Amino acid sequence: MKRMGLIFRAKANKALDRAEDPRETLDYSYQKQLELLQKVRRGVADVATSRKRLELQLTELQKKSATYEDQGRKALALGREDLAREALSRRAALQQQVADLETQHTQLQGEEEKLTLASQRLQAKVDAFRTKKETIKATYTAAQAQTQIGEAFSGISEEMGDVGMAIQRAEDKTEQLRARAGALDELLASGALDDPSGLAKDDIQAELDRLSGGSDVELELQRMKAELAGGSSQQAIEGGKGGQNSQAQPQDTPRLDKQ
């Protein structure tokens, strides 16, 4: 049972650690500190209210004490010593109440000062925690983003793992198809495979076609040279006849003059 409990706690701790977000924990802690600060401020306000109430009571008792003193003086002036003694007795009782209230007032004033100081210190701590909290959250967010980007580039993240495997499979299939196409081209060119379309030619047929095409070009070139040579001979003959005719014409002209 102890071992089962230990395993259960370990599993639960691991699950909680996986589900825990430090940013949420920091925000929750900050919220609790704000609530505590609000309670301290409320305590300061309550103590200040009690102190103010005691001050009002002290003011009333002091007024009554002054009234009893005046009444005792007047009664003594009128010869009523008994009334003067009663007024002074009541004034003495009020003075005791005033002393007690002043003691309570001093205590409340001290408590108020302590709570005010504690509130100020707690406010400073809360402000410092808020600044540190935001810094930690920003650092955690940046580190998390950097880690995710690094995992994505390296291909070790769960999201990018499937994508990387798909890309690898596509590249492997592409290389396989390219290799198969190259092998088929070589087999068709060597004549090991027949092309039912009749468009593909083997190496020997390609060489024969090249030689045949070269022979046709040579024959056409020889024919053009012969035509050019024949045209030059004909022009030379026609040029010679034209020269003889031009020489004979001046000889005939004097004959016509003589006649």
Summary of the structure (lengths in Angstrom):
residues: 259
radius of gyration: 61.8
end to end distance: 162.2
largest distance: 208.3
contacts: 587
relative contact order: 0.05
helix: 92%
strand: 0%
